[in-house]
Amino acid sequence: MEYISAPEAAKKWGVSERRVQKLCEENRIPSVSKLGYMWLIPKDAEKPVDGRIKRGKGLQNE
């Protein structure tokens, strides 16, 4: 299996490197491994859905 680093995944997915690290820590990306201080993310891994709450006009009455 081929792997990419957190900075490479961040660039690929358009998010910060820190966000990718948090996703790895929370086990939101399947089959990740940690080698020392570096996260190894499968090259074909999909960006997880953002589960954070978003505030906006559409959520006021829900």
Secondary structure, 3 states (H helix, E strand, C coil): CCEECHHHHHHHHCCCHHHHHHHHHCCCCCCCEEECCEEEEECCCCCCCCCCCCCCHHHCCC
